[in-house]
Amino acid sequence: MDHDTSTAKARGQGVPFERVRRITGYLVGTLKRFNNAKRAEERDRVKHATGGALDDKQ
């Protein structure tokens, strides 16, 4: 396998990423299909800092 390092991207750069969360036993990417109670459960959770880029978007 021949790799040209001059044109290679950094690992993961440009790769789409979908956030997945576990809410009341379900793995979900969005809250669109959840009722108000489950949305409230997610909203009321304590958010913990990870030191990552997602911390800046809250």
Secondary structure by P-SEA (a helix, b strand, c coil): ccccccccccccccbbbbbbbbcccccccccccccaaaaaaaaacbbbbccccccccc
